[in-house]
Amino acid sequence: MSATPAKAAKVSRCAWPGEDPLYVAYHDEEWGVPEYDDRALFEKLILDGFQAGLSWITILRKRDNFRKAFDNFDPVKIARYDAKKIATLMNDAGIVRNRAKIEGAVKSAQAYLVIMQEGPGFSKLLWGFVDGAPKVNRFRSKSQVPAATPESIAMSKELVKRGFKFVGPTIVYAFMQATGMVNDHMVTCHCHATCGKPKQARKAK
């Protein structure tokens, strides 16, 4: 009898999370859900920068360690990191110990603060590249999903111009997918129709 509920609970989803519980939860509850909070967007962009050359599951497994090491991704605090703090981070086995990426996070935090202080605001700037609303794609296979788009290229150029680091077009497109600026869930995935709904409504469902 125990096999019946498990079979009934099986749903169709994108292939990339496999059966890893952490990855599946991230896919179902976070990936592709529109995120408009400035600080949350900053955190995700920094983590995507640390992902460069690695798999996202590697970063996801270390995310709590990153949050602890980087003061919960408070841009004000990160922007003030000095050589001593960077050295401490380089000795933290719980994160990705890459000096260029750590120093890049500091530069990106400084650039973020300028956007927040002088306008237009981080969320408003980024969402402006998709006119403020998610672009819904209808892909049926992984081969249809682009590595970059005109929007991610334009966003990358803008971020680089403003002083952000590790924000190439491919990294930026992965960021756009994750934060719901584009809906790249496969049309066969149970999240495709629901990821654009408010988070509370998704949980209620």
Rosetta blueprint (number, residue, H / E / L):
1 M L
2 S L
3 A H
4 T H
5 P H
6 A H
7 K H
8 A H
9 A H
10 K L
11 V L
12 S L
13 R L
14 C L
15 A L
16 W L
17 P L
18 G L
19 E L
20 D L
21 P H
22 L H
23 Y H
24 V H
25 A H
26 Y H
27 H H
28 D H
29 E H
30 E L
31 W L
32 G L
33 V L
34 P L
35 E L
36 Y L
37 D L
38 D H
39 R H
40 A H
41 L H
42 F H
43 E H
44 K H
45 L H
46 I H
47 L H
48 D H
49 G H
50 F H
51 Q H
52 A L
53 G L
54 L L
55 S L
56 W H
57 I H
58 T H
59 I H
60 L H
61 R H
62 K H
63 R H
64 D H
65 N H
66 F H
67 R H
68 K H
69 A H
70 F L
71 D H
72 N H
73 F H
74 D L
75 P H
76 V H
77 K H
78 I H
79 A L
80 R L
81 Y L
82 D L
83 A H
84 K H
85 K H
86 I H
87 A H
88 T H
89 L H
90 M H
91 N L
92 D L
93 A L
94 G L
95 I L
96 V L
97 R L
98 N L
99 R H
100 A H
101 K H
102 I H
103 E H
104 G H
105 A H
106 V H
107 K H
108 S H
109 A H
110 Q H
111 A H
112 Y H
113 L H
114 V H
115 I H
116 M H
117 Q H
118 E H
119 G L
120 P L
121 G L
122 F H
123 S H
124 K H
125 L H
126 L H
127 W H
128 G H
129 F H
130 V H
131 D L
132 G L
133 A L
134 P L
135 K E
136 V E
137 N L
138 R L
139 F L
140 R L
141 S L
142 K H
143 S H
144 Q H
145 V L
146 P L
147 A L
148 A L
149 T L
150 P H
151 E H
152 S H
153 I H
154 A H
155 M H
156 S H
157 K H
158 E H
159 L H
160 V H
161 K H
162 R L
163 G L
164 F L
165 K L
166 F L
167 V L
168 G L
169 P H
170 T H
171 I H
172 V H
173 Y H
174 A H
175 F H
176 M H
177 Q H
178 A H
179 T L
180 G L
181 M L
182 V E
183 N E
184 D L
185 H L
186 M L
187 V L
188 T L
189 C L
190 H L
191 C L
192 H L
193 A L
194 T L
195 C L
196 G L
197 K L
198 P L
199 K H
200 Q H
201 A H
202 R H
203 K H
204 A H
205 K L
